Amino acid sequence: MSRSQIAILDYGMGNLHSVANAVKTVAPDCEVTITADAAVAERAERIIFPGVGAIRDCMSEILRLGFDQILTSAIAQKPVLGICVGMQALMQSSDENGGVSCLGLLPGAFHKFTAASDARGDRLKVPHMGWSQVEQHSHPLWQGIAQGERFYFVHSYYLPTAESDCVAARCHYGVEFAAAVASGNLFAVQFHPEKSAAAGLQLLANFSQWQGA
């Protein structure tokens, strides 16, 4: 019996090996492959779309490699997990780098955090970096994860919850923003599950078993 395949898309802009190692830990029966090969992605039962760095550079590589077509096709057929800038790239646009058009696979635009204050009046730093509580909406990928669990974030741009009807989790850092979005076979998170200890590993384990919509 062949092993289930999970493809991690490689466009030079993600913590690929950290993600791969985390997935291998929670899904030892799966074959985890880091790839830029469309054929490998097409054969895989599930796809992970990570990302770090500036959205302009990310979008340039995504389009150059034809990952826009791979993702559009994959989302119609199989479970896809976006991580951090991978989530940002799925939206319509981002204010980063003077304004960048993204893939437009989900509604909404990313905006930059401004210098704000928390409830105690302490000035919030940008980027938002560290552990923050996440308020979940109902979805299979939250199975076994406590409501209000903390996940690890590193980002300067955010998706306001008011701008999207696909919000699957909320977080607050000066403003309320989407910690996760979901639509059909697609689930994407702003935080880094591979850096989020037991809760992050549980989410990756859930994804490795999720059959999609």
N, C-alpha and C positions, 0 to 999 in steps of 0.2 A: 504493500500500500504506500503510495507516494505521500510525502510530507506536505502539509499546507504551506504555501509560500507567501511571505510578506516582503514586498519590495519597498525599500526606502529610496526615494528619488534623490539623486545626487546632481545638483547644479552648482556645487562649490560654495554653498551659502548656508550650511547647517552643521550642527553638532552631530554629524552622522554616526560616528562610532559610539558616542555616548548613548544615542537613541538605540542603535543596534544592540549594544551590550545589555541595555535595560530590557529590550524586548526578548532577547535570548534568555535572560534570567527568568522571565515570567511565562515564556512560551517555548520551553525546550523542545517540544515536539514539532515546532515550526521551522522551516528553512527561511532564514532572514538574509536578504541580499541587498547591499548598497549598489545602486545601478543608475546609469544614465541611458540605458538601452531600452528603447520603446518596446521591443519584443519581450524583454524580461518583465517589464511592468504589465504588459498585456496578459502574460501567463499567470501572474501572481493573483492569489485570491483576495489580497488586501494590499493597500498602498498607504505609506506614510509620507507626508509632504512637509518636511521640517524647513527651518530657515532662520538665519540670523544675519544682521547687517542692514545696510541701507536698501530701501525698497526699490530705488531706481536700478541699482546694480542687480538685485534679485530678478526684477522683471526683465531686464535685458537678457540675462542668462536663460530664464524660463522660456522666453520667446525664441531665442537663438536655438535652443535645443528641442523646440517643439513640445515642451512640457504642457503648454496650454491645451494642445490637442489631446495629449495623453490624459490629462486630468479631466477634461470635459467628457471624454469617452469612458474613463474609469468610473466617474461618479454615477453614471447612468447604469452601471453594471455591478459594482462591488463596493465594499466599505473602504472609505478613504478618511485618513486622520491628518489634519493640518496642525502644525505646531508653530507658535510664535509668529515670525514673519510669514510662515506658510499660511497662517490664518489671514494676515493682512493682505497677502497677495490674492486671496480668493475674493476679496470684496471689489466694489466698483472703482474705488480710488483711494488715494492717501495724500494728505497735505505735505508729507515728507518730501525733501528735495525740490521744494517749490511747486509740488503738485505732480502726481504720477497716476496714470491710468493703470488699474490693476485688471485682473481677469474677468471681473464682473459676474462670477458664478454665484455670488450671494449679494443681497442688497446692503448698502451702507458704505460710509466713508470713514477713514481713520483721521483723527485730529491729534495735534500735539498737546500733551499736558502743559498747562501753564502753571506758574508758581502760585500755589494755593496753600491754604492752611487747613489743618485738621480740626476736629471738634475742640481740641484744647488750645487752638490758636498757634500751634507749632507749624513752622513753614515746612511744606513738603518738598522733597528733593525730586528733581527730574534728572535721570530716568527713575521710574518706579522700580525699585530693586529690592527683592527680599520676599518674605513670606506674608501672604495676605489671605484672609478668609474668603471663601467662595460660597455663594448662595446658589444651590443647584435648582434647576427645573427638572422635571421628570424625563429621564432618558436611560436606556440600558447601560450606557457607559459609566453611569454613576453607581451602579450596583456595588454594594459592599463598602461604599465611601460615605462617611458620616456627613450630614448636613453641616455646613459651616467649617469644613475641613480647610486647612491652610495648604496652599500651593506656592511654588517659587516662581516669581515674576522678574523679568528684566526687559523693560520697554519704555520708550518715550512717547509713543503714539498709541491711541486707544480708539475703540469703536463705542460711541455712546449707545446705551441701550435703546434710547428713543429712536435711533436711526435704523433699527433692524427688527424685523418680525421673526428672526431666526434665533433669538437669544436662548441659549441652553444653560447659562449660568451667569451670575452677576458678581461684580466686585466693586469696592469703593476705594478710591484714592483721590480725595479732593472732589471728584465727580464720580457718578456711577457709570461703570462701563461693562461691556460684555467680556466675561472671562472665558466664555465658550459660545459657539454657535452651532446649530445643527439643522440639516435639511436633507431628508431622504437618506441616501447612503453616506452623506458627508457629515463629519463631526470635526470641529476645529477648536483649538484651545489657545488662549493668549499666553498661558503659563508654560513652563517646561516640565512635563510629567517625568522626564528622565532625571530631573534634579529635585523632584518633590517627594522623596522618601517613599514610605509605604503607600500613601494615597496615590502618588503618581504611578507607582508600579501596578497598583490595583486597576487604575484606569487603562494602562497598557495591556494588562491581562484581559480586561473586559473587551478591549478592541480586538485582541487576538482571537476571541471567540464570537464576536458580534457578526451576525449574518446580514446586517444592513436592514434597510426599510422593507 
